[in-house]
Amino acid sequence: MVLSALLMLTLMLPLSAQGVPLEDHGKKKLNSAELKRKAAPAKSKAARAKRKSGATKVKTSLINTKGSQAAHYNKRPAAMEAANTIAAAQQLDAVWVRKVIGQAQYLPAVVRAVTPPAQPSSRNWATYRERVLTVQRIEAGAAFLHEHSATLARAERQYGVPPSIVAGILGVETIYGRNMGQFRVLDALATLAFDFPDSHPKKAQRQAYFLGELEAFFHFCHSSGYDPLTVRGSYAGAMGMGQFMPSSWLQYAVDFDDSGRIDLFTSVPDAIGSVAHYLSVHQWQRGMPTHYLLAANALPADLGALLEPDIVPSFTAQQLEARGVVLDATARRHTGLLALVALPMGESAAPHYVLGTDNFFTITRYNWSSQYALAVIELARAIDAAAQNRP
C-alpha cells in the first residue's frame, strides 16, 4: 500500500502513501470489465508453487538511460534484460513478460512529475491544508461514513482504527475512488524504472525502487488476474481507492468483503479493510490521540535538540517539560513518547508546531509527511462533525 520508508524520506515531491501528489490525482476510473481480463499463466503448477511471494531485486546495473527514449520499450535491450530477470524471479513465461514490457510506453509527463524543480517553492501548511480540507472532500466523507458505517465499524473492531481516520485517508488519496489515476501503471513504472531523470539527487535509489515495483506489478497482475496492459493508477504506479503501490498491495491489501478476491478498485469494503490493516500493521494504538496542540508561547527559544528526531516520537512528557516545553494537562498525562512536529508556514512566517504521538507517526507510514498526517487528521475531524450534522 505505501511507498517504502526510503522512498518517502528521499523523494523530492510530497507524495501520498501510494505515490500520488495531492495536486496530481488522476481522473479516469478503471471499469470492472477492464480489470477482469485474464493475465498470462505461469509456466506450470510447480512453477507457481515456487514463485516468490514478494518482489526480488532486479539488477539496476542492467539499466542504461542515456540516449533518446523509444516510444515503446521493446527496442531497449536493458528493458528486455530486466524482463528476463523478472520472469525468472517470479517463475513467469519470459516471452510473455518481454512482450508486455515491450508494449510499455515512455511517458514524458511522468518524468516531469518526478523531476525536481529548478527553484523549489517553500512548503506552507496553511496552503496544503486548504487544498485538502475542501467542501467536496468533507461532504463526500460524511456521506461515506454514513453509507459504509457498518463496514467501518467492523474494521475498527478488527484493527482498532477509527472510521474517520480511514475515511480521511481515502478522502485525501482519491476522494473515495473518484480520482484513482489516469496513467497506465505499466507505462508509469517502466518509465520510472528505465528513464528516471538524471537530475534527481536520489536517482539510483529511486530507479531501484521502481524497478522492484515493476516486478511486484507482474506478481500482482498474475496472482490477482489483472491484465497488466489495462490497469491504471497514479504517475508513480499507485492503484485503487487507497493508492497502494504493487508491493504494498501484495503485503497489506485484504479481502474484507470475503469475495475470494482483493479488489481495491471497486470494492469499498476491501479498500476500508486494507487501509485499516495497513495502519494496524504499522502499530496504530487503539484509543490513543494522534497529537496535542501547543500554545504560541509554549516552546523554548532553542528547539534544535527537540526537532532533531523529526517526526519520530522520542521524548516523554516529563522530558519535554524539562526542556522548557509548556504542556497542557492532557498532554502531560500522555504515557507514551512524543515528537515535536514543525509544519512550515512559508518563508516569512514561523512554523506551526504540534506534539505528535505514536499514532501520528503511524499515519506518516502511509506518507512520510507531517503535513499529510495532520491533513488526514483534520479532514477526519471535519468529516465526523459533518456526519453528525447530517439530517
N, C-alpha and C positions, 0 to 999 in steps of 0.2 A: 504494500500500500504506500509506504512512504519511500522517499529517497533515503539513501544511507546517510549516516551522520557525516561522513567525509564529504559527500556531495553538498549537504546543507551548509557545512562550515566554509566551503571554498567557492561555491557558485556565486558569481558576481550579482546576478539579478535576484530579487526577492521571490522565491518560488513557494508554491504551495507544497504540501506533502507529496503530492504526486507530480510535481514539476510544472504546475501551471501558474504563471504570474496572475495576480488578481485582475490586471488590466487587459489580459490577453486570453480570456476564456474563449473557446471555440463556440460556434453557433449551431452546428449540424448534429442532430441526434441520430444515432445509428438505429435503423429499424430492425425488428426481430428477424425478418427474412434474411437480411444480410448476415446476421450473427450466426445463423444456424447452418450455414453451408459447411459441408464436411471438409475437414483438413486431411492432408495426406496421411496414410497409415505408416506406422513404424515398420521396420524391416521384418519383424517376426514377434511371436509371443515371448520368445526367450529374450529378444532384444528389449521388448517393453519391460520385462522384469528387471533387466539390468540398467535401464535408463535412470540416470541420477535424478533425485528429487529437486535439487537446486541447480542454478546455473553455475557452470565452471568457467574459469577464466580463459578467454581466448587471447593468444599472444598479440599484444599491441605492436610488437615489432613487425608484424605482417603488414601493417597499415602504412601506406605512403600517400600522404595527402597533397604532395607537391604536384603542380601542373593543373591544367584545366579539368573541371569535373564533367564527367559524361552525364547526359540526362538520365540514363539508367546505369545500374552498377554491373551489368553483365559484361561490360568492357573493362572492368577494373580487376586486374589479377589479385590484388590484395583482398578485395571483397569475395572473390571466388575461393581464395585460400581460407578465408575466415569461415565461409560456408562449409567447407570440408571439415574444419575443426569443430564447428557447431554440430554438424551431423554426427561426427564420431562421438562427441561428448554426450549427446542426447539419444544416441542409437536411432537416428532417423535416416531415411533414404537420402544419400548425399546428392543424387541427381535432383530430387525434389527441392532440397534446401537451396542448391545452387540456382535452380530455376526461379524460386521465389525471390531470393536476394537479387537475382539478375533483373527482376521486374521492379525493384525498388527505384525510386526516383530521387535525385538530388533536389533538395528544396532550399533555395536561397533565403526564403523567409525564415526558415528555422535557424540558419547560420546567423542571420541578422539578429534574431531574438536572443542568442547567447553571446553575441559579440559585445564586449564591454564598451560603453560609450566613451567618446574621446574626452568629454568633460562630465564626469559623474555628478548627478544632482544630489543635493543633501537630502537625507531622509527626514520626513516630517510625520510624526504620529498623528497629528490632527488631520492632515490630508489623507493619510491612509485610512483612518477611522471613518472619515466622511465618505470615502469610496466604498467601504464595506457596509456601514450601517445605513443602507438606503431604505426608503419606504417599501420598495419592491421586495427586498430580502426579508424585512421584518414581517410584512403581511403574508408573504409566501411561507415563512417559517411558522407563523401562528397557525396557518391552515394546515401545514404539515404536522404539527404537534397534535392538532385535533383529529385529523384523518387517520393518523397512524399511532394513536395513543396506546393501543394495546400492544403493538409490536415494540414500541419504545419502552414501555413498562417491562415487557419481558426481557429486553436487552439489559435494562437496569438491574433487574433481579439476577440475571446470569452473570453480568460483567461489572456491575457497580457504577456504571457511568450514567449520569443524569440525562434524561431525554433532551433537555435544552442544549447540552453540550454536543450531543450527537447531531442535533438539528443545526447548531451553529456551524459545525464543520461542513456539513453537507450544503448549507447555505452559502458559506464563503467559497467553497470549491466550485460548485456548479449551479447554484440556485435550484437545488433539489432536482437535478437531472436536466435542467433546461439547456445548459451550456456545457456539454461534455467534451467538446473539442471537434474541430473540423479537419484536422490533419490525419492522413493515413498513418497509422502507427509504424508500419514497416518503413515508410519513407522517412519519417522523423528520426527513428532510431538508426537507420542506415546512414543518414546524413550526419548525425552526431557521432556515430562510431567511426566513419571513414573520412569525414571532412570537417571535424571540429576546428574552429578558427584558430589560426596560428597566434593571433593577438591576445588570446586569453592566457593569463598567467598560470592557470592550472590545466593547460591543455592535456597533458599526458594523463593526469588523474581523471579528468572528465571523459576523455576518449575511452579509457579503460572501463570506466563505469558504464557508459552507454553501449559498449561492445558486449559487456556482460548482460545488460538489459536486452539487447538484441537476441542473445542466446536464450535468455529467460522467456522472451516473447515466443520463440519457436516452441519451447517446452509448454508454455501456457496454451498456445493455439492447438497443439497436438493433443494435450491432455484434456482440454475443455471442449474440443470440437469446433473451434472458431476458425474461419478462413483468414489466414494472415494478410490476404490481399484486400480485405474489406473492413477490417477493424479500424475504427477511428478514435482519436483522442487528442491530447494536447500536443503542442510543438515539442515537448520533451518525451512524449510517448506514454503519458499517464492516461488511464482509462476509467470510464464508468462514473457513477454519481459521486464517488468519493475520490476520484482521480488517483487510482492505485497504479504505480509502476508495475511492470510484469513480475519482477521478483517479489514485490510486496503482495501482489495478488496471490502468488503461489504460496507465500508464507502465512498470510494473515486473513485472507478472504474466507468467509464461512457460508455454508448453505443454511441460512436462517429460516427459509420457508419450507425446508425439508422436501424440496422438489427433486433431489438427487443430482442437482447441477448448480454450480455457483454462477450467478448472473448479476453483475454489478451494473449492467446497462439498463435493465428493465425491471429487475426485482427490487422493490423498495425494502422488503424485509432483509434481503441479502446485504444491501448497502448499509442499513442500520446495524445489523449484527456485525458486519465486518469492521465498521468504524469503532464500535464499542469494543470488539475483540482486540483490535489493534491497541487501543488506549489501555485496555486491561493488561495486555502482554507487556506494555511499557510502563507498568507499575502505577496505574491510576489507583488511588486510595479512596474507597467509599466514604463519603461524608466529609472529606477534608476540603476546606476552602481552597480556592485557586490562588488568591492573593489578598494582600491587605493594602489599603490606601495609606499614604503618608501626608501629613500636613506640610505646608510650604516651608515651615521653619523647623522641620523635624530632623534635618541632616546636618552633620558636622561640616566644617569647611573642607577638610581633607577626606576625599572619597576614594582615593587611589586603591587602598587595600580592600575596601568594601566592594569595589567594582571589578577587581582583578579576576574573580571566579566567573564573571559574566552572568549567565542565566542559571548556572548550576547552584542549587541550594547548598550553602556551605557554612552558615552561621546559625547558632541558636539565638533565640530572642534575647537571652541574657548577654551573649557575646555582642550582639548589635547594640544593646543599651550601653555596654561597657565602652564601646567605640563611639558613643555620642549620638546614636540614633534614638529619637523620641518615638516610642511605640504607644499606641492606644491600648486599652485594657484587653481587647480581643486578640490583638497580635501578641501581646505579652503572654497570653495563655497558650499560644501555639507550642506544641510539644516537639514538632519536627524541625528540620533545618529550613532556612530561608535564604533567598538571594535578593540582593538589591539590584533591581532591574531598571535600567535607564532607557527611556524611549525618546529619541531625538525629536526636537520640535523645530528643525530648520537651523540655519546657520547663526541667526541672531538671537534666538530665544534659548533659555535654559531648558534642559531636558525635563520630561515628566518622569517621576520615579514611583515605583510600586515595590512591594515586597512579594516576591513570588515564592509559592510553596512547591512541594514535590509535584502536585497536580498541575501547576502552571508549567513546570518543566516537562511533564508528560505530554502536554499539548504541543510543546515545541519539538517533540519527537516526530510529530506529523509534519512540521515545518520548522526548521531551526531559525526561528524569528520571534523575538519578543513582541513585535508589532502584530504578527499573525496571531499569536496566542491570546493577547489581550483583545484583539478584534473578535475572535471567536467567542471569548467570554462575554464581552459586552453585547454582541449580537444575541447570544443565548439569553441574556437577561432581558433584552428588549423583546425577544420572541415570547418569553414567558409572560411578560407584562401584557403584551398584545393579546396573547391567547386567553388570559384571564378576563380581558375586556370584550371578548367575542360574544355576540348575542347567543 
